[in-house]
Amino acid sequence: MDISAALIVYGRFGLLPMRLLQGIAAGLVGPRSYDGGLATAALGLFCHYFIAYSAATVYFTASRAMPILIEHFIGFGAFYGIAVFYFMQYVVIPFSAAARRPFSMKMMVIGVVIHILCVGLPIATTIRFVSRR
């Protein structure tokens, strides 16, 4: 859901899907990712899914030790989406090779909402579902 939301939102701002995915790959290979065509777009998509899977794994692992994450999955899922957003903004991206963008309140709000609705809540809901089986 997260990558779909990003493609839709950034597409509304004129960013083409390949360029968005190459921007994700830029975290690993730097600005030359924009010259890599489909190969770096595919690398960006792989990176995105690797990060999303890692975020889900962290929540799942934490839920084994703290069942409250399963019991109150809506609140904790929303909080987790916010936490993932800020972790990406202030830990992952600063240590990557990606170019820095100027701060935008509008883009921050959009990013937080996307991470709540398309990252935190789906992860928490899925973990709750599989935990009840």
N, C-alpha and C positions, 0 to 999 in steps of 0.2 A: 504493500500500500504506500509506503514511504516514497519509493522511486516513482510510482505513478503520480503521486501528488506533486513531487518535485518537477516531473516532466510537464505536468499541466500548468502549475503555477509559473515556473520559469518560462514555459512556452508562451504564456500570456504576456511576458515581458520581452518576448522576441528571441529567447535563447533556444536554439535548435537542439533536439534530443542528443545528437552525436556530440555536440559541443559540451553539453551538460555532463555526459558520461566521460568525455575526455578531461573535463575539469576535475572529476573525481580521480581519474588516473594521474592527474598532475600532482596529487599528493605523494605519489611514488616516484614519478619520473620528471617532475618539474614541467616547465612551460613547453618543452618539446613534445609533450603529449598531444598538443593540438595539431602536430604535423603527422601523427601516426595513423590517421584514418580509422578504419573499423577495428584494427588491432588494439589501439589504445582505448577506443570506446568500449570494447569487450573487456579490457582490463579494468576500466572504471566500473562496469557493471559487476564484474567479479568482486572487486573491492567493496562495492556497496553491499552486496549480499554477504560477504565475509563479515563485515562490520555488523550488519543486522543480525546474522546468526550468532555472533559473539554477544551482542546485547541480550538476545533471547536466552543464551546459555547462562549468562550472569544472573538474570532474573530467576531462571529455573533453579539454579544452584542455590541462590539465596532463599528461594521459597521452600527448599527442603529443610533448611535450618530455622526459618521463620514462617510458620504456617499462616500467620496474619496476612502475608502477601497474597495468599490464595483466598482467605476468608473475606478480605476487604479489597478485592482486586480492582475495583473501579477507582477508588481514591489512590491506591498505591500505583496502579497503572498510569494514571494521569501524572502523578509525581515522577514516576520513572521516565516517562516521555520527556519531561522537563529536564530531568537529570542527564539523560542521554544527549539532549540538545546542548546543554552547557558543557558536558564532557567533550563533545565533538568540537565545540567552538573554542574552548580554552585549554584543551590538552592535545587532542588529535591533530587538528588543523595547524596550531602553532609549531608542532614538531614535524610537520610534513613539508614537502617541497612545493606545496601549492602557493600561488601568489596571494598576498593578503588583500582583502577588500576593505574599503572604508565602512565604518559602522553605519547601519541604517536601522532606525527604530522600526520602520515598517517591515523590513525583511526579518528582523528579530522576532516580531510578533507573529508573522506568518510562519517562521520556522518553529517557534514554540507550539503553535496550534497544530501544525502538521505532525510534530513529534508526539504531542499528546494523543491526537486522533489516529495517527497512522503508524506509530511505533509503540508507545507505552501501553495504551489500552488493548491493541491487538495481542501484544505479547502476554500481558497479564490475563486476558480473557482465554487465550489458548492454553496457558499454563494451568489455569483453573480447570478448564475442560479436561485436559489430559490427566490432571491430578485426581479427578473424581472417578476415573475409570477403574 
